[in-house]
Amino acid sequence: MAQIFYTHTDESPMLASTSLLPIVSAFAKHAHTNITSQDISLAGRIISAFSDRLPPSQQRLDALAQLSALTRTPAANIVKLPNISASLPQLIAAINELQEHGIDIPLYPAHPTTSAEHDVRKRYDSVLGSAVNPVLREGNSDRRAPRAVKNFARSHPHRMEPWPANSQTTVTTMKAGDFKHTEKSVVVEQKTRARIVFTSVAGQQQTMTDNIELDAGDILDASIMEVSKLRSFLSHSIAQASSSDLLFSLHLKATMMKVSDPVIFGHAVRAFFPQTFTDFGPRLTELGLHADDGLTRIFAGLDQADDGARIRQSFDCEFHSGARLSMVDAAQGITNLHVPSDVIIDASMPAMIRNGGKLWGPDGELSDTIAVIPDSSYADVYRVVIQDCQRNGAFDPSTMGSVSNVGLMAQQAEEYGSHDKTFVAPDGGRVDIVSDDDIVLVSQPVYAGDIFRGCVTKKAPIMNWVQLALSRARYSDTPVIFWLDPERAHDRLMTAYVHEFLADEDTDTLDVSIMSIPDATKKTLGRLRAGLDTLSATGNVLRDYLTDLFPIMELGTSAKMLSVVPLMAGGGMFETGAGGTAPKLTRQLLAENHLQWDSLGEFLAVSESLRHVGRTMNNRRADILADTLDYATEQVLANGYSPQAAVRQLDSRGSHAWLATYWAQALAHQPDDTELARTFAKPARLLEHYAADIQRELLEVQGKPVDLGGYYDPDPARVQAVMRPSARLNSIIDHI
């Protein structure tokens, strides 16, 4: 029996899975394939981190560790859905909810002092940020728009707002003192174990991280964000926005970059409200209210304080008298600085570009903006795209080409800012990365508050990345561009490796180039406008940005991309797209019982997962299921059965019902396996005959609030009742 491991995650993807997974399981079992759910949700990860302290009835297995071990074997076949990369406010909210549900887990210790508190903090820190993806990604990323999806986007183009001729939108970024400009990189000469040591000006030493495993050929990086230059940059950007009458909008990734970017976010909050923090900073600290957590938590805390109204008045005064601040929800008064995880750069910047370069202002109107991206490592991508749109207008989805991506991410490659190698310098001094024989491999001077960031990129994943890029270029007959910045120390070493590995490959029939970030962006945009396809080969974070930017421009969403991860041990992982809209869509379900989550990414991933079963286990039926699922997916798209936005329209559940109908019909009519055709003949007839009844049952439940018994840890029975409300559909599926 083949096994497909299907991840149970969070928010909208989790809700949609409750509707879709019974369908997939019912079909897959007829190809001798079992679907096993693995809980890697935020709540599940928290509980598993403390299971040794909980009664047996509340314990949960560490599914993430089990999946991590599986990825290092040829047996891995994982469908990976988006999960919450938790910011600190999200983590604390999840902890509170679990405690309300009677799970005896401790509070989050913001300032641990005892060994017990340090242990609790370490466990919670293992859950924060991008805690899932790095440990599962034992292969590099191959992400692209399937032909059927691209063809549908061209024939049914989404709307791209026009760019006005007088657009003033611009990108501003640091020119010195950021991670790019301070980066130091070396190639490790021999296998060793290293530690990161902070040495104060007074000579006191503190080991920040130890047991860093290094192999000969690994690239080791150390960079810093100089806090003094960051503060100056932010203050200047706010003043620039004010004098230009443009919105101030901050674009970070406070989830994946779980250590660095919340701190940068906090500096932006303080820079926007300088007088308030000058007058009341000590009092806010006394109240346990911190800029890094955002205005939402600060304002909630002030509501409980005796002098809170006076401090809140100071915030309001500076808000109204300063630069106009970009809004997440103008009607609700939620600004760009309310929640660090609300404005994620890889979603917020493409949305702004798609919207004609405009964001919402405090007056509820769209306005040009200064997009503030402190770290210049990636800012040029968005700067060049904006300048291109200002010169040439919006892109046309009906004619534009496609940009696929091969991303270096295997074995935690380039996991900047999301792990134990990133921290805030406690004082002035220096940070050294020291080998086990006490040789300083790389060193950085720091001042108090500077953000230190270390990173290891192993040689084997780099070689695999180059080989995968060339393989994809051959298969698709597409030029491949390696996006590597000669101004970055890390990328210079990467470029040397790319040249070394290319020399061992036959590239005579391939169009291969290595370009700086601005040049690669310009070249790619020119080909896009000409209707030509391009393969981008990038590092991990840039992969994350590009695989949202270009799909949102091409398809309207990144959820429609196929993301295959050929694992280095021979297995496969199939990712299902981005989860940036998951919180918003979940809120709509709770308010109106309407879920707009588009499961197209899941359809595509399941198809590739089944195809992997067919290829690796000589399972012809799995191939048939994959081919017929592709057909069903095309029919869902062609007939307009993707989820709609408004209540009492087709939503995720209705879309899944149509997928089941078309899938069953395709299986019933395929000529390659008569037994399989007979098996699905009756379900196909029933699904078609009762289609109107099923859709009526799915629509009539909409329009009223639902209670799932929790947000991070909902009641499974309530979720089942909400997400499978059609008795007719359930009966047909459950009897296949």
N, C-alpha and C positions, 0 to 999 in steps of 0.2 A: 504493500500500500504506500503510495507516494504521500509526502507530507508537505503542505504549504503552511507556513507560519504567518498568520495575519495579525498585525499589531492592533491592539485595543488602545486608543490614545485619548484624546480630549475633545471637548467642545463639538463643533459641527461635524468633523470627520468621524468622531465616535458615534454621534447620533445617527448619521447617515449609514454607518456600518451596521447598526442595529437593524436597519431596513434591508440593506443590500446583502449582508453576509448570509442570511438564511437561503437566499436565492442562489448565490455562488456555491454554497455547500451542497445544496440539493442537486445542482447540475454536476458539480465536480465529482461527487461520489460515483457517478456512472462512468468515470474514467479512472476508477480505483485510486482516487485522490482524496485525501482527508484534509480539511481546513481546520487548523488549530489556532485558537485565539491566544495571544500573549499580551498581558497587561503591562504596558509601559507608560501608562498615563501618569500625570504629575502626582495624583493622589496615590496611585499604586507604587510609584517610586518612593514616595515619602514613607508609606507604611512598611515597605520592604526594608528600608534603611533602619527601621526601629523594631523589626519583627522579633529580634531577640529579647526585647523588653515587653512584648505584648503577650496576652493569653493566646493559646492555640487557635481559638475561634476567630481572632482578629489578624493573625499572621498572614503574610502573603509572600510567596516565593519571589526571589529576585529575578523576574523574567528578563530584565535587561541583561543581567550577567549571563543568563542561559543563552540568550540570542547572540551575545557577544562571542561566547565560546563557539556557537554554531557557525558563525561567519568564517571561522578559521578551518572549516571542514568542507569537503566537496558536497556534503548533504544539504547545505544551506539553500533554502528557497523561501525568501521572506518578502512579503508585501508590506512595505513600510509606509504608514500614513503620517501626516503631520501631527506633531505633538506640541504641547506648550513648552517653549524654551523659557523657563520661568524667570521673570524679574523678581526682585526681592518683594515688592508689594504683592505680586501674585502668589509667591511662596507663602507669605504670611497669611494671606486670605485663605489659601488651601489648608494651612495648619489650623486656623480658627474653625473652618468648616468641619474638618476631621475631628477636632476636639468636641464640637457640638454634636457630632454623631457618636460620641462615646469612645473614640479611639484615644487611648491614653498616651499621647505623644507630647514631648515637652515644647515649651515656647521657644521661639528662635532667639538665641542669645546674641544681641547686637554687639555687646562688648564683653566677651567671655573673660573670666579671670581665673576660675578654678579648672582643674584638669577635666572634671566632668562636663563643664560648660564648653571647654574646647573640643571635647569629643562630640557633643551635640552639634556644635557649630560645623565641625568637619563633616558630619553626616548630612546636614542640611546643605552645605556648600556643594556636596557631590550631586545634589539634585538641581541646583540652580543652573540657569542658562542652558547652553547647548550641551546638555549632559547625555543625550541619547545618541545623536548622530555621530559624534567622534568615535564612540566605542563600537558602533555597528558598521561603520564604513571601512571595511577591510578591502575595498576596491575603489577604483576611480570612477568618476561619473560620466555617463554617456546620456546626454539629455537633448531631446529634439522634438519637434512637432510631427506627429505621424501624418502621412500624406493625406489621409481622409480628413483629418482635422484641419490641415492647412487648406485643402481644397474647399472645405465648407466655409472657412473664414474668408476666403477670396470671393466666394459666391454669395455669402451673407455677411458682408463686412460690418464690424462694430463701428460705432461712431468715434471719430477722433476730432475733438474740437479744433477749430481753426486758430492759428497763431496770428494775433493782430500785428500789423506792420510796425506799430510803435511799442512792441513788447519790451519791457525793461527788466524782466526776470533775469537773474544772474546767479552764478554760483561763486561763493567766496570760501577760501580755504587757507590754511596756515602755510606760510612760506619758509618757516624755520621753526625748530623746536618741537616738531611733531614726530610721530613714529617713523615716517618716511625719511625725514632729514637727519634723524639721529641714529638710524639703524646701523649696526655693526654686525657683520656676518663672517663666519669662518667655516671651512670644511674640516670636520673632525678627522684627525690622522689615524687614530687607532681606537679600538674598542675600549670603552671606559665607562665608569659611572660617575656622574657629576652632581654637584649641589650648587644652589644659588645662595650666596652669602652677602649680607648687607654689613658694611663696616662704617660706623659713624665717624664723624670728624674727630671725636675723642678717642677713637680706636676700639670701641666696643663692637663685638661681632655678634651677628645673629643669623642662624641658618634659616632661610625662608622656605626653601624646598630642597629635598634631597632625593637620592635614588633615581636620578634621571639617567636612563639607559641610553648610551650612545654607541653607535657602531661606526667603524671606519667608513668615511664617505658621506656621513650625515651632514646636513647643513644646520648650523647652530646660529640663531639670531639673538640679538639683544638690542632693544630700542627703548626710548623713553618719550613720554609726553611731558614737556617742561611746563609746569603749572603756571609759572609767571608769564610765559609767552602765550599760553592758552587763555589766561584771563585777559591779557591785553588784546588778543585777537577777538574774543567774544565782545568785549566792551566796544571795540572799534566797529564790529559788525552791527551791533545794536545802534550805535550812533549813525552809521551809514544808512541803515534802514529808516531811521527817523528823518534824517536830512533829505533822503530821496523819496520819502513818503511811500516806501515799499513795506510789505509784510516782512517781519523777521520770522523765519522758519528754520528750526533746528532739525537736522537729519542724522540720526545715529542708529546703532543696532544694539540696544541695551539688553537684548536677550542673548543672542549668540556671543556678543562681547560682554559677558556678564560681569566682569571685574572692571574693565576700563571705561566702558561707555556710560554706565550709571554715574560714575564719578565725573566724567565730562559733562553729563547732563546736569548734575548738581552745580557745577561751576557756571553753567549757562543760567540756571535759575537765580543764583546769587548775582550774576552780572546784570540780569534784567531788573532785579529789585535791589539795587545796591544800598539805597538809604535804609530800607527796611532791615536788611541784614546787618547794617552798621549799627542801627538803633536797637534792634531786638535779637540779634544773632545769639548772644549768650542765653537769653530767655528761651528761645526756640530750642536750643540744645538742652536746656534744663527740662523742657517739656518732652524731650525725646523726639523732636520733629526735625527732620533733616532734609536739606535741599535735594540730596540724591534720590529721595523717594518721590519727589514731585509735589505739586501744589495740592493735589487731591488729599493726600495724607496730612499735609500741613494744615489745610483748612479744616479737615475733620477733627484734628487734634485741638485746634484753636476754639472750635465750638464747645469743647469741654473745659476750657481754661477760663478763670475769672477775668483775666485781662485779654482774652482772646479777641474781643471785638475791637479793641484799640489796635492790636497788631494787624488784624484783618483789614482795618481801615487803611493802614499804611500800604499794604499790598494793593488794595483797590486804587488808591491814589496814584501809585507809580504805574499801575496797569493803564490807567486812563490818560496819564500825562506823558508816557514814554512812547517808544516806537509801537506801531501797530503789530500785534502778535498774531501769528497764524493760529487758526482754530481747528480743533478736531471736530467739535460740535458747537457751532455758534449759538444755536437755540438753547443749549444746555449750559453755555458758558464754559465749556471745556476747551482749554487752550493747548497749544503745542507743548506746554511745560507742566501739564497736570499729572501725567503718568509717563514714566520713562519708556514703557513698552508700547505706548499708543502710536508713536510715530517711528516706524521702522523704515530705514532708508531704502531698502530694496523694494518696498511697497509704496512708500510715500512719494519718492522721486518719480517713478514711472507714472503714477497716477497724476501727478502735477504736469508731466510732459504730455500725457494723453489729454489733459484738460486745457490745452492751449497755454501752458506755462503759468496757470493761475491756481491759487489756493483760496480758502475761505478766510475772510477777515472778521474782526469783532462785530462789524455791522451786518454780518450775514451776507455780504456781497463778495464776489470773486475779485481777486486782486493779484497783480504781479508781486513777486516776492524776491527777497534775497535768501537763497537756499544756503544755509550755513552748514558746511561739512568740515569740521575741524581737521581731521586727518587727511592730508593731501594724497595719500596713497591711491585713493579711488575717485577723488573728486573730479579728475579730468574727464572721466567717462561721461558724467552728467553735464559738465560744462560744454563739451564738444557737441553732445546731442542737442542741448538747448540752443547753442549758436547755429547749428545746422537748421533747426526748425525756424529760427528767426530769419534766416536767409531764404529758406526754401519752402517754408510752410509745413503743415502737418503731414505725416506719412499717410499713404493710402493703403489700407489693409487689403484692398481688392487687387492690388498690383505689386505690392512689395514682396521682396524675397524673404528668405528665412535664415535665422541664425541659430545653429545648434551649438552645443558646447561639450567639450571633453574637459572635465574639471579634476584637478589634482586634489584628492581628499583622502586617499587611502592611508590607513594607519595614523590618523590624526594629523595628516599633513597640513601645515599652515593653520593650525587651530588658534589663531591669534585672539588673545583676550578672554578666552573662555576656560582657563584651566589654572592649575596651581603655579604656573610660571609667571603669572601677572599679579602685581600687587602695588600698593601705594607706599612710597618711601616714607618710613617713620620719622626720618630726620635727614639732615645733610650728610653727605659722605660719598660712598661708592657702592656699586653692586657688582660682584664678580661671579661668573660661572666658573667653578673650579673642578678640575678632574679629581679622581680618587687618589692620584699621586701628587696632589696639591699644585698642579700647573693651572694658572689662570688662562682659560680658553678665550674669554672675552670679558670686557669690563666697561662699565658705564658710570660716570659721575652723576650724582643726583643731589637735589635739594629736597627739603621736606615737602611732601605732597606730590612730588613728581610720580608719574605712573610708569613703572617698569614693566616691560613685556618681553618675555623670552619665548622662544619657539624652536622646535626641532622638526626638520623635514628629512625623512629618511630616504636613502638613495634608491632602494628597490621600488618604492611607489613612483618616484620620478621616472625611472626607466619604463615602468608599466604605463604611466601616463603618456609618454612619448609614443610608445608602441600602439596604445589604444587610439591616439589621435591619428596616427598614420593609417591604422586599420580602417577607421571610420572614413578618412579621406578617400581611401581606395574604394570602399564599398559605395559611397555616395557620389564619387567623382566630383568632389567639392574641394576648393582651395582651403588650406588650413593655415590659420595665423596663430602663432604663439605670442600671447600678450605679455611682454616682459619689459619692465621699466629700467633703462640703463642708469637712471638716477638713484635706484634703490640697490643697496648692497646685496640684499638677498637675491634679487632678480639678476644681478650680474653673475652670481654663482650658478643660478638656475640656467642662464643662457649658456654658460660653458658646458653644463651637463647636456643640454639639448643638442648642442653641436656635437658633443662626444657620441651621444646615442644615435643621432642622425647619420653619423659617419658609418655606422654598422648596418644601416638599413638601405634598401633599394628605393630611392626616392626619385629616380629618373623620370617617371611618369606622373609625379605628383607636383602640385603647386604648393610649396611650403615656404613660409616666411616667418621671421621674428621681428616684431614691431613694438615700439613704445606704446604706452596706453593711448595718448592722443592720436598717434598715427594709425594704430589698429582700429580705433573708434571711427576715424574719418574714412578709412578704407572700407570698413564694414558698412557704414551708413551709405556710402556711395553705391555699393553693390546692392544694398537693400532697396534703394530708390530705383535702381535699374532692374529690379525684379530678380536679382541673382542671389543664390544661396552661398553662405559662408560658414565655415566651421571654426569656432573660436576655441583655442586651447589655453586655459587659464589656471591660475592658482585657486585655492579654496574659497577665500572670501570674495574675490572677483567673480568666481563661478556663481556664488550665491546672488550677487548683484545682477549679473548679466542674464541669468536664467529666470529672473523676474522682469527685467527691463525689456528685453526684446520680445518675449512672449506676450507681455501686456500690450506692446505696440502692435504686434502682429495679430494676436488672437483675442485680445481684450482681457485675458487672464493668463496667469502662469499655471493654473490648475489643469489646463488642457495639454500640457507637455508630457511626453513619455520620458521617464527617467529610469534608465537601466544602470545598475551597478554590477559589472562583472567582477565578482570577488576573486581576489588573487589566489585563493585556495581552490577555486574551481566551482564554487557555488554561485548563486545569483541573488541580488536584492533588487526589488522593483519599487521605486518610490513614486508617490502619487501626487506630487505637486505641492504648491505652497499653501500655508494655512493662515495667511495674513488677514483674510476676511472672517476667519472662524469665530472670533468673539462677537462680532457684529451680527452674524447670521444666527448665532445661538441666542442672542438677546431677542431677535425677532421671533424665534420659535417659542421662547418663554412667554412673550407678550401676545402672540397671535396664533401659535401652533402652525406656523408656516416655516419650512426650512428650505432655504434657497441654495444650500450647498450643492455644487455641481460635482457629481461623482465620476465624471469622465476620466479623471486621472486614475481612479480605482478600476474602471472598466479596462483601460489600457494596461495597467499594471497586472491585473489578473490574467489578461490574455497572454502577456509575455511570461508570466509565471507558469501558466499551463504549458506554454510552448517550451519552457525550460524543462518541465517534467517530460514532455515528449522527446526532447533531444537527449536528455541525460539518462532516461530510463527506457528508451525505445517504446514509448507508450503512444501508440497511434491514436487512441481515443482522446488523449490530452491534446494532441495536435488538432483533431477535429473540433474539440470544444473551443480551442483558441481561435481557429479560423471562423467558426460560426459566431463567436462572441464579437470578433472584429466586424462581421457583417451586421450584427445586432446594433453595435455601437454606431455604425454609419447610418442605420435606419433611424435611430433615436435623434441623431443630428439632423438628418435630411427632413424628417417630419416635424421638427420643431418641438421635440419632447424633452428638451433640457429644462431645468427648473427656472421658473419665472419669479420676478421680484415681489409681486403684489399678493396679498392674502386672497385666498379663494381662487388662486390660479394654480396650475400644475407646479408642484414642488418636488423635492428630492424623492419622496415616496412614490409619487406618480411617475416620475422618470424611471425609477427602478422597475415599476410594474411593466412599463412599455419595453424596457430592456429584456425582462424575462419573457415577454410575449414574442418579441422578434427572435430571441435566442432559441426558444423552444421551436418556433416555426422553422428556423434555419436547420436545426438538428433533425426535425421531422422530415425535411425534404432533402437532406444531403444524401448522396448516393454511395458513400464510401463504407458505411457501417449500417447494414439493414437492421440489426438488433437495436442499435442506438436510435435509429429512426423510429422503430416501433415503440420504444420506450417513451419517446417524447411526442408521439402523435396525439395521444389523448390530452396531455397538458397543453399542447399548442392549440387544440380545438377549444378547450375550456377557457384558456386565457383570451382567445380571440372572441369567443361567444359572450363572455361576461366582462369584456373590456369596459363598457360603459358603466356597468354596475360597480366595478372595482374603482374606477376613477371617481364615481359619485361618492362612494364610501370614503375615499381619501380626501375629497374636497369638503365634505360636509362637516368634518371635525375641525376645520380651520376657523379662525376668527375669535377664539377665546384664549385667555392665558392658560398655561399649563404649569404644573408643579412637578418637577422631576425629583424632588427630595434632596436637591443639592446641585451645585454647579460643578465643582471639582470631583465630588464623590456622589453622583446621583444614585438613586435607588434603581437597580437593574430592572425590577418588575415594572416600575413606572415608566422607565425609558422604553421597555418593550411595548407597553400599552400605547404609548404615544406614537412610536415609530412604526408599529405594525397594526394600524387601526382597521384594516380591511379584512374581515373574517373570510370573505370569498377568496381573496388572493392568498391569505395564509393557508387555507385549506388545500388549494391547488398545489402550492409550493411544497407544503409539508407531506403531500402524498406522492410526490414524484419519485 
